[in-house]
């Protein structure tokens, strides 16, 4: 209660405040541009806050955008602490549903300030005996956001393993005799078995049937298995994608025994090279082999 703003307080220029904040990396949307006027009197700051017309303030004890606008005013005081609000003490909500408020910000020692929000008549809305700020730092490498990217790798020379392939397409690409089924391929004596994995038109039923079939292969005494799919990654073969999930789990239990390769076309050299990379999961697109890698998504 009393004169507003206090005698001797000097008004600050807010003309470019939000534009400058955006340049510094803090882009406030329309709802969060609630800081309307600011005055400073030494280290103390006084400000008027208002929500945009039509904002439903009654849904909150104190609308977060109105509270945020109060915090935006902290930096206008002489010797004000720099940084972002980090820790709060002594917070009391005195009234709910405010769409407008006045705030007084007073230094509390070190990197802390006190807040007192009131309505236009000076009646209290919210008080905080301490708001501690902490400097904002760029994220360290370990804290950055990562995403999965398919990264091309050099194609190595194929090994000297003997191969068996189920189905005519894979067999023709690899230049070996086609095996009519997995059981026959299993007793062929080959070091590596290439198995085609393709779903049917009914995605759900096909996924159940195909994963059950592949689970049998994984449990068999087979040597190294290369599962060749088409459309499991970035395509529309949902059942083959389910097989990728199943085989990934098996790969974690028996590293090096199972290989997943999603190929755009049967390519014997590419299939042999995929095995030679030692990678568990690969894409083959237009003769280029790619592997999954976690890569920083932003800096």
C-alpha positions as CSV (number, residue, x, y, z in Angstrom):
1,X,0.0,0.0,0.0
2,X,1.2,3.5,-0.7
3,X,2.3,5.6,-3.6
4,X,2.9,3.7,-6.8
5,X,5.5,3.7,-8.1
6,X,7.5,4.8,-5.0
7,X,8.9,8.4,-5.0
8,X,12.3,8.6,-6.6
9,X,11.9,5.4,-8.7
10,X,13.2,5.8,-12.3
11,X,11.3,4.0,-15.1
12,X,13.3,1.7,-17.4
13,X,12.8,1.5,-21.1
14,X,11.2,-1.8,-22.2
15,X,11.0,-1.0,-25.9
16,X,13.4,-3.6,-27.0
17,X,13.4,-5.9,-24.0
18,X,11.8,-8.9,-25.6
19,X,13.7,-8.5,-28.9
20,X,17.0,-8.5,-26.9
21,X,15.9,-11.5,-24.9
22,X,15.2,-13.4,-28.1
23,X,18.7,-12.6,-29.4
24,X,20.1,-13.9,-26.1
25,X,18.2,-17.2,-26.6
26,X,15.1,-16.5,-24.6
27,X,12.2,-16.3,-27.1
28,X,9.1,-15.4,-25.1
29,X,5.8,-16.2,-26.7
30,X,2.8,-13.9,-26.6
31,X,1.4,-15.2,-23.3
32,X,4.7,-14.7,-21.6
33,X,5.2,-11.0,-22.6
34,X,3.6,-9.8,-19.4
35,X,6.2,-7.3,-18.2
36,X,4.5,-3.9,-19.0
37,X,6.4,-1.3,-16.9
38,X,9.5,-1.4,-14.7
39,X,11.0,1.1,-12.3
40,X,14.2,0.9,-10.3
41,X,15.1,2.6,-7.0
42,X,18.7,1.6,-6.4
43,X,18.8,-2.1,-5.9
44,X,15.1,-2.4,-5.6
45,X,12.8,-3.1,-8.6
46,X,9.1,-2.3,-9.1
47,X,7.1,-3.6,-12.0
48,X,3.6,-3.9,-13.4
49,X,2.5,-7.2,-14.9
50,X,-0.5,-8.2,-16.9
51,X,-1.7,-11.3,-18.7
52,X,-2.9,-11.0,-22.4
53,X,-6.6,-10.4,-22.8
54,X,-8.6,-13.6,-22.8
55,X,-6.1,-15.6,-20.6
56,X,-7.9,-17.8,-18.1
57,X,-6.2,-16.7,-14.9
58,X,-8.8,-18.4,-12.7
59,X,-7.5,-21.8,-13.6
60,X,-4.4,-21.3,-11.5
61,X,-3.5,-20.2,-8.0
62,X,-1.1,-17.8,-9.8
63,X,-0.9,-18.0,-13.6
64,X,2.6,-19.2,-14.5
65,X,3.0,-16.5,-17.2
66,X,2.3,-13.8,-14.6
67,X,4.8,-15.3,-12.2
68,X,7.3,-15.5,-15.1
69,X,6.8,-11.9,-15.9
70,X,7.7,-11.0,-12.3
71,X,10.9,-12.9,-12.6
72,X,11.8,-11.2,-15.8
73,X,12.1,-7.9,-13.9
74,X,14.8,-9.2,-11.5
75,X,17.7,-8.1,-13.8
76,X,16.7,-4.4,-13.8
77,X,18.0,-3.8,-10.2
78,X,21.5,-2.3,-9.5
79,X,23.9,-5.2,-9.0
80,X,21.1,-7.7,-9.5
81,X,22.2,-11.3,-9.5
82,X,22.4,-12.9,-13.0
83,X,21.0,-16.2,-14.0
84,X,17.7,-18.2,-13.8
85,X,15.5,-18.9,-10.8
86,X,16.8,-22.1,-9.2
87,X,15.6,-22.4,-5.6
88,X,12.6,-20.9,-3.7
89,X,12.0,-20.5,0.0
90,X,9.1,-19.0,2.0
91,X,6.6,-19.0,-0.8
92,X,3.0,-18.0,0.2
93,X,0.0,-17.6,-2.1
94,X,-2.3,-15.0,-0.6
95,X,-4.9,-14.7,-3.4
96,X,-5.8,-16.7,-6.5
97,X,-6.8,-15.9,-10.0
98,X,-4.9,-12.6,-10.5
99,X,-4.6,-11.4,-14.1
100,X,-2.7,-8.2,-13.2
101,X,-0.1,-7.6,-10.4
102,X,2.5,-5.3,-9.1
103,X,5.8,-6.7,-7.9
104,X,8.5,-5.4,-5.6
105,X,11.9,-7.2,-5.9
106,X,14.4,-6.6,-3.1
107,X,18.0,-8.0,-2.7
108,X,18.3,-10.7,-0.1
109,X,22.1,-11.2,-0.2
110,X,24.3,-13.2,-2.5
111,X,22.4,-14.5,-5.5
112,X,19.0,-14.2,-3.9
113,X,16.1,-11.7,-3.9
114,X,12.7,-11.5,-2.3
115,X,9.4,-11.2,-4.2
116,X,6.2,-9.5,-3.2
117,X,3.3,-9.5,-5.6
118,X,0.2,-7.4,-4.9
119,X,-3.0,-6.4,-6.8
120,X,-3.7,-2.9,-7.9
121,X,-5.0,-2.0,-4.4
122,X,-1.9,-3.2,-2.8
123,X,-3.4,-6.4,-1.3
124,X,-0.9,-9.3,-1.3
125,X,-1.1,-12.0,-4.0
126,X,2.2,-13.9,-3.5
127,X,5.3,-13.5,-1.4
128,X,8.6,-15.4,-1.5
129,X,11.3,-14.7,1.2
130,X,14.0,-16.1,-1.1
131,X,14.5,-16.8,-4.8
132,X,18.0,-17.9,-5.6
133,X,19.4,-17.5,-9.1
134,X,21.9,-19.8,-10.8
135,X,24.0,-18.9,-13.9
136,X,22.7,-20.6,-17.1
137,X,25.5,-22.7,-18.7
138,X,25.7,-24.4,-22.0
139,X,25.0,-28.1,-21.8
140,X,28.1,-30.3,-21.5
141,X,28.7,-33.0,-24.1
142,X,27.2,-35.7,-21.8
143,X,24.1,-33.6,-21.2
144,X,23.4,-32.7,-24.9
145,X,20.5,-34.1,-26.8
146,X,21.3,-37.0,-29.1
147,X,19.4,-38.7,-31.9
148,X,19.8,-41.9,-33.9
149,X,21.3,-41.4,-37.4
150,X,22.3,-43.9,-40.0
151,X,25.9,-43.2,-40.9
152,X,27.7,-44.6,-43.9
153,X,30.7,-46.8,-43.3
154,X,33.4,-48.1,-45.6
155,X,32.6,-51.4,-47.2
156,X,35.2,-54.0,-46.1
157,X,36.5,-57.0,-48.0
158,X,34.2,-60.0,-47.5
159,X,35.5,-62.8,-45.3
160,X,36.1,-66.4,-46.3
161,X,33.0,-67.9,-44.6
162,X,30.8,-70.4,-46.5
163,X,27.2,-69.3,-47.0
164,X,23.8,-70.9,-47.3
165,X,20.7,-69.0,-48.2
166,X,17.0,-69.7,-47.9
167,X,15.0,-68.8,-51.0
168,X,16.0,-68.2,-54.6
169,X,16.5,-64.5,-54.5
170,X,19.1,-64.4,-51.7
171,X,20.8,-67.6,-53.1
172,X,21.1,-66.0,-56.5
173,X,22.6,-62.8,-55.1
174,X,25.1,-64.7,-53.0
175,X,25.9,-67.2,-55.8
176,X,25.1,-70.3,-53.7
177,X,22.5,-73.1,-54.0
178,X,19.1,-72.2,-52.7
179,X,17.9,-74.0,-49.6
180,X,14.2,-74.7,-49.6
181,X,13.8,-73.9,-45.9
182,X,15.6,-73.1,-42.6
183,X,15.9,-76.8,-41.5
184,X,17.6,-77.8,-44.7
185,X,20.0,-74.8,-44.5
186,X,20.8,-75.6,-40.9
187,X,22.3,-79.0,-41.8
188,X,24.1,-77.7,-44.9
189,X,27.3,-77.2,-43.0
190,X,27.7,-73.5,-44.0
191,X,29.3,-71.0,-41.6
192,X,26.6,-68.3,-42.2
193,X,22.9,-68.6,-43.0
194,X,21.2,-65.8,-44.9
195,X,17.5,-65.7,-44.0
196,X,14.9,-63.5,-45.8
197,X,12.3,-61.9,-43.5
198,X,9.2,-60.5,-45.1
199,X,5.8,-59.7,-43.7
200,X,2.4,-60.3,-45.2
201,X,-0.5,-58.0,-46.0
202,X,-2.1,-58.4,-42.5
203,X,0.4,-56.5,-40.4
204,X,-0.7,-57.7,-37.0
205,X,-1.2,-61.4,-37.8
206,X,2.0,-61.4,-39.9
207,X,4.0,-59.8,-37.0
208,X,2.8,-62.5,-34.6
209,X,3.6,-65.3,-37.0
210,X,6.9,-64.0,-38.3
211,X,8.4,-63.2,-34.8
212,X,7.4,-66.7,-33.6
213,X,9.1,-68.2,-36.6
214,X,12.3,-66.1,-36.1
215,X,12.3,-66.9,-32.4
216,X,12.7,-70.6,-33.4
217,X,15.7,-69.7,-35.6
218,X,17.3,-67.8,-32.7
219,X,16.9,-70.8,-30.4
220,X,18.3,-73.2,-32.9
221,X,21.9,-74.5,-32.8
222,X,22.5,-72.5,-36.0
223,X,25.9,-70.8,-36.7
224,X,25.9,-67.1,-37.6
225,X,22.6,-65.8,-39.0
226,X,22.0,-62.8,-41.2
227,X,18.4,-61.7,-41.3
228,X,17.7,-59.7,-44.5
229,X,14.7,-57.5,-44.5
230,X,13.3,-54.9,-46.9
231,X,11.2,-52.1,-45.5
232,X,11.7,-52.8,-41.8
233,X,13.6,-49.5,-41.4
234,X,11.9,-46.5,-43.0
235,X,9.5,-48.7,-44.9
236,X,6.1,-50.3,-44.5
237,X,7.0,-53.8,-43.4
238,X,5.6,-53.7,-39.9
239,X,6.2,-57.4,-39.3
240,X,9.8,-57.2,-40.3
241,X,10.2,-54.2,-38.0
242,X,8.9,-56.4,-35.2
243,X,11.6,-58.9,-36.0
244,X,14.2,-56.3,-35.7
245,X,13.1,-55.6,-32.2
246,X,13.2,-59.3,-31.3
247,X,16.6,-59.9,-32.9
248,X,18.1,-56.8,-31.2
249,X,17.3,-58.4,-27.8
250,X,18.9,-61.7,-28.9
251,X,22.0,-59.7,-30.1
252,X,22.5,-58.4,-26.5
253,X,22.5,-61.9,-25.2
254,X,24.8,-63.4,-27.9
255,X,26.9,-60.6,-29.4
256,X,28.3,-61.4,-32.9
257,X,26.0,-64.3,-33.7
258,X,23.1,-62.4,-35.3
259,X,23.1,-59.6,-37.9
260,X,20.2,-57.5,-39.1
261,X,20.4,-56.0,-42.6
262,X,17.7,-54.0,-44.2
263,X,18.4,-53.9,-47.9
264,X,16.7,-52.1,-50.8
265,X,17.5,-55.0,-53.1
266,X,19.2,-58.4,-52.9
267,X,22.9,-57.7,-53.2
268,X,25.3,-60.5,-52.5
269,X,28.4,-58.3,-52.1
270,X,26.6,-56.0,-49.8
271,X,25.3,-58.9,-47.6
272,X,28.8,-60.4,-47.3
273,X,30.3,-57.0,-46.6
274,X,27.6,-56.4,-43.9
275,X,28.8,-59.5,-42.1
276,X,32.5,-58.4,-42.5
277,X,31.9,-55.0,-40.7
278,X,31.2,-56.8,-37.4
279,X,28.2,-54.4,-36.9
280,X,25.0,-55.9,-35.6
281,X,22.5,-53.7,-37.5
282,X,23.0,-52.2,-40.9
283,X,21.2,-50.6,-43.8
284,X,22.1,-51.2,-47.4
285,X,20.9,-48.5,-49.8
286,X,22.2,-48.2,-53.4
287,X,25.3,-50.2,-52.5
288,X,26.1,-48.1,-49.4
289,X,26.2,-49.6,-46.0
290,X,25.1,-47.5,-43.0
291,X,25.2,-48.2,-39.3
292,X,23.2,-46.7,-36.4
293,X,25.1,-44.1,-34.4
294,X,24.0,-41.7,-31.7
295,X,24.8,-38.1,-32.9
296,X,24.4,-34.8,-31.2
297,X,21.2,-33.2,-32.4
298,X,22.0,-29.6,-31.4
299,X,24.9,-27.5,-30.1
